[in-house]
Amino acid sequence: MDGEILDELCQWLRIPSISTGEGDAADLERAASFAAEKVRRAGGQASLVTVGDGNPLVVGELEGPSPDAPTVLIYGHYDVQSPGPASEWSSHPFEPEVRDGRLYARGASDDKGNFYSLLYAACALASEGQLPVNVRVLVEGEEEVGGASVAEWVRNDERGADCAIVFDSQMENPSTPAITVGLRGVIAAKLTIEVQPRDLHSGMYGGSVLNALHVLHGVLAKVMPDDRGVVPESLAAGVAEPGAEEVEGWGRLKPGEEILGEVGARPLYPEAAEEFRLRNGARPAVDVNWIEAGSPRTVIPGRAEAFVSLRIAPGQDQHEMKAEFERLMRSGLPDDATMEISWHSGAPSLFEPELPAIRLAREAIDRASGMETALVRAGASIPVVADLQEQGIPVVVTGFTLAEDDIHAPDESFAVDSLLLGERCAREMLVALAGLPRD
């Protein structure tokens, strides 16, 4: 088995399924077809489904012992980021190579390698006649570009599932697997402010006319966090406080000082590193991501643009926060200025540790790994998780990548041991989830 799973994964990794601009639609379809054929070879059914003009979804199923057995949906994505300049890689990004126990290729960890251990385990159990649950397979090709295909498919899917497993996250460290019970959502806005048709000379008009950058500054000031990163009170409405079990588990995880130190980051305030788990998993945050206006000379900009994002915490309502975010920013806009906003948003998600799916999965990972699984919250977003939760499906978010896997960077990699660990844990989880209570 060890050689087979690695060989099959390498075949998948050789397909340059880039969704971020310079990719080829034919390669994306080839990568989707590879996953579909894996399901078919295990005796299941699978097809490619296109929503609008999006990249194909792989939609399949592997039958368990009976229609009355619990149904588990497994999710991953086959699309990858651009590899960037080939000169920055030690080996070709789409010619997988194992060096010192690590598999190097674009997509090795995000998400082909991470997800393949789950897909492989489900197919192996089905081939052996040992699959104790019904498995629905959903693999998308737009995760890296925030495409809408999978969200629309989930919204329109009437069959649902008793739970879902998402292998698109990481271990806390090599000796601590993790289940992510909370993910922040995001509300991102591109602002375009105009105050006059063109830039003006600051010597001739300075002090008499609106300056688009000044206006932008006033708009952003309405939503800016304070010097400790605390957002305006109205943008913190509805935050769900972490439970005692979560907080207790944080003490076993990597300290914030180490996390910030790994990337050379400077803490925002003296206690920021100590409060990292709380701040980045259970609190909202506002960040200005980009500004452009004027030029490096004495002009008064007539137009200014910015990109600003609000990470919303578990428990907050996406639509209420979007409305409040806009209200605050428009309250700083002068009457004679105009502001257009282009939005992108995704909801947060939160699952109680006591949910049967979370409990059974956690116990299964503990057994398969011989380690103690941590419950964590993540500061980032996995949009499909919120989409599934909205349909009433509890989601087990886990995975076996590590911080050193260099996701999205040159020399992205995945430890072969992590691939094999993921397969063992996935197999044990699928067996354990046969114990899910059914209504």
N, C-alpha and C positions, 0 to 999 in steps of 0.2 A: 504493500500500500504506500509506504513512504516514497518510493521512487515514482509510483504512478501519479500521485497527487502533484508532485513537483513537476513531472514531465507535462502533465495536462495544463497546469498553470502556465508554464513557459510557453506552450502553444498559444494560449490566450493573450499573454503579454506581448507576443510578437505582432499582434494586430494593432496598428497605431490608431486606436479609436479616440482621436482628439476631438473634443467638442468645442474648444475655445477659440475657434477662428480659422486656423489654417488646416484643419482636418479634412478628411475626405468622407463624404456620405457613404460611399461604398465600404470603407473600412469600419465605420460605425455599424453598418448592417452586418458585416462579417462577424464583428465581435458579439452582436446580439444573437446571430445564428449559432455561434459556438456554444453559448449558454443554453439556447433552446435545444440543440442537438444533445447536449449532456443529459438533459431531462428525458429526452426521448429514448436514449440508449438505456436508461434505467427503467424503462417500461412506462414512463409517464407521457403526458401530452403537453405540448408547448407550441406557441405560435408567436409571431411578431405582430404587434398591434401598434398602429400609428394614430396618434391623436393630432388632428389638424396637419400642420406641416412640421411637426416635431420629429425627433429621432425615434426609432422604433423602441417600444417596450417589449420585453420578454415576459409573456404571461403563460404560466404553465401550472401543472399540478401532478403530484405523485399521490396515488391512492394508498390509504392506510388499510387497516383490517376491516373497517366497515364504515358506512356513512355516518354512523352514530359516534364514531371516535372524534375527539377534539380536532379542530382545524387550526393549523399554524401557518401563517404567512411569513415567508422569508424574503427579505429585501436586500438588494445591493445595487451598485451601479457599475456599468462597464465602461463609461466614458472617462477619459483622463485629461489632465492639464497638458498644455504644450510642454515639451521637454526643454525649450529654450535652446541656447547655443550648444551644439554638439561638443564644442571644444571644452565645455565645463564639466563634461561627463568623463569618467575614467573608462567607460565602455559604452557601446552604442545603446541608447535608451530603449530601443525596441529589439535588441538582441540580448535576452536575459542571460546573466552570467552569475554563477555562484562563486563568491570569494570569501574565504574564512567564515563559512557558515551563514553567509547572508546572500540573498538573491537580489541582484541589482537590475532594475528596469523601471521605466515609467509605468506607474500603476501597480508596482509590486506590493505596496502597502495600501494605497488609496485608489481604488477599493477592490481591485481584482483579487489580489492575494488575500486580503482580509476576508472578503466575501466568499472566495472559492472554497475555503475550508468548510463553510456552512453548506454551500451547495453540494460539495463532494460528500459530506456526511449524510445529507438527506438522500442523495442518489444511491449511495452505498447501502444504506438501510433498506431502501426500496428494492434494490437488486437482490439483496439477501432474503427478501420476504420478511424482514424484521421491523419495518416501519410501523410504529404503534399509533401514529397520528396521520391525519390527512394533511398534506403539505401543499400550499399554494405558493408559487414562485413568481416574484415580481422583480425584474431587473431593469433599471432605466438607463438612458443614455444622455441625460441632460443635467445631471446633478451639478457638474462643475460650472454650468452657465445659468443656473437658476431657472431652468425651463419649467413650463407649466403642465407638461404632458402627464406626469405621474400624479400630480394633484388632481387634475380633472378625472383621471381614471379612478382614483380612490373615491372621489366624491360620487361618481356614477356607478360604482361597484355595489351591487345589491347583495352579494353573497357574504361578504365580510369574512371574519375569522374570529376564533376564540382568543387568539393573541397573535402578536407578530414578533419576529426576531430581526433586529437590524444589526448587522456586523459592519459598522462604519465608525467605530471609536477605538480607543486604545486602552491598554493596561496602564495602571497607575505607575508601575515600575515592574522590572522583570519578575519579582516575587509577589506581585499583588494584582490579580485580575480585577476588573471593575465593571459594574453595571451603572450606567448613567440614568438616574431617575429624574433628573431635571435638566432642561435645556432652555436657554434664553431664546426669545424671539427677537426679531429685528424690524425696525421701521426706519427705512433709509429714504432720504429726500435730496434730490438735486434741485437747488434753488437757482433761479435766474432773476436778477434784479436789474431793472432799467430805470434811469432817472432823466436821461436826455439822449438824443439820437446818436451822439458821438462823444469821444473824449474831448475835453476842453483844456486850454492853457491855464495852469494854476496861477500864473502871474496876472493874467487878465481877468480871471473869473473866481479865483480862490476866495472863499469867505462869503460869496454871494449865491452860489448854486449848490444843489445837492451833489454829493460825492457818492457814487454807487458803493464804493468800499466802506465808507462810513455808515451808509444805510445798512449794508450787510452786517457790519459789526453790531449795530443796534438790534438787528433781527436775531442774530445768534446769541447776543447777551441775554435774551429772554429765556433761553433754554440751557445755558451753560451751567455745569456743575460748579460747586464751590471748591475751595482749595483742598478739600478732602474727598473730592469726587462725588459728593452728594448732589443729586439732581434736584431741581425744584420740587417742592412737596407734591404738587398735583401730578407730576410724572412718576411718582412712587406709589400711586394709589393701587391697592389690591395685592401688594406683594405677599406671597405665601412664605411664612417663616419656615426655615428648615426644622425638621423634627429632631428629637433627642437622639434617635438612633443614627441619623445622618451626622450630626455634630460630633457624637462620640467617635464615629469612624474617621473623621477628619484627622484626629490625632495620630492615626497610623499611616497617614499619607505623607507624601513628599512636602516638606515645609515650603511656604511661600518664598522665603529668602532664596532657597535653592532654585525654584522655578524662575524667579526673576533674574537670578544670577546667570542662569544658563543662556539667556539671550542678552545679557549685559544691560538690562533695563534698570532705570533709576526709580525707586519708589516715589509715588506721588506725595506721600506724607510719611512721617516716621513709622507709623504702625501699619502701613499699607501691606507690607509683606506678611506680617502676622495675621492680618485679616483677609488674606487673599482668597481663601475658600468662600467666605461669606460674600465678599465684594464681587467676585467674578462668577459665582454660581447662583446667588440668591438676591442680587440687587440690580436695579437698572443702571445704565451708564449712558452718557452722551459724549460723542466724540465728533469733532470736526475733522473730516477726512481729506478735504481738498478745497482749495480756494484759487480762483484765477480772475484777474482784472488788471486793467491799466498796463503800464510798462515801466521799466526802470528809468524814468525821466519825469520831468515836472508836468504831469498831466493830471487832470481830474477825471477819473473813470466814469463813463456814462453807463457802463454795464459791468456787473460782477456776478460770478457764478461760484457756487459752493456745493459740496456734498457733505451732508451731516447725517449721523445715524444715532438712533436711540435703541440700545439693547434693552428689551423689556424682560423683566424677571418672571419666573414661574408664578402663576396666580394672577398676573395682570391680563386685562382684556385688550387684545390687539386693536380693535376698532376704537375703543374709548381712548386709548393712548395716542393713536394716530390723530384723532380729532383734537385732543388737548395739545399735542405737539404742534400742530398747525396753528391752533388758536394763539398759543404763546408767541410763536414766531410772527404771526401777522399783527399782533399787538405792538410789535416794535417797528412796524412799517409806516413811514410818513404818508400822508394823504396823496402827495404828488408823485410817489414812487409806485412802480408795479412789481409784482413778484409772481412768477410762475413756478409751480412745484411739480416735479415728476416723482412718483412714489414707487417704492418697492417694499413689501412687508411680508413678514411671516410670524406666526403665532408662537408663543412659548409652549412648553409642555412640562408636565409634572405627573409622576406616578408614585403612589404610596408604596413604601417598602413592603407593606403587609399584603399587597395584592398577590393572589395565588400564583400568577405567572412570574412575578418578580421573585417570590420566595422559592418556587420550584427551580427556576433557572439558577438562582444563586447557590442553592444546595447542590445542583448538578455540576456547576463549575468548580465548586469546592472539592467535590468527589473526584472529578476528572483531573484536576490540576494538582491536588494535594496542598493547595494554598487556601488562604482566606480571602474571599471576594469582598471588595469594598463597594459601598454605595456612594456615588459622587454626583455632583452637579457640574455641568459644563457651561462655560460662558458663551460658547458659539451656538449655532443653530443647525438642525437637520430638519428641513421643512417637512419631509414626508412623515416624520414622527408626529408632528402636530396634526397633519392631515388624517393620519390613522386614529389618533386619539379623538379627533372630532367625530369620527364614525363609531366611537365607543369601543375601540380595539386597544387593549393594553399592549404596550410595546416594551420588549426587553432590548435595550440599547447596550451593546457591548462590542468587543473586538479585541484583537491581540497585537496590534501594532504598538510600537514604543516611540518615545520622543526622539530617539536617535535614528529613526527610519527616514528622516528628511523628506517628509511628504511635501509635494509640490516643488521641491528643490532639485538641483542636479544631484545625481547619484542617489535618487530615491531607492530604498531597499526594504527588505523584509527578512527577518531572521528565519531560517528554515525551521528552527525549533519552534518559533511562534506559529508558523503555518501548521505544523503537526499538533501543537497544543490546541490551536483553534479547532482543528478537526475532531480531536478527542472530546473537547468541551461541547462542541456542537452536537455530536452524536449523543452524549449523555443528556444534554438539554432536551433534545427531541424525544428521547425515551421518557424523561421525567415529566414532560408536558402532557403525556397521556393521562396524567393524574389531574388535569384541570377539571374543576367542577363545571358542569354544563347546566344551563337554565332549562 
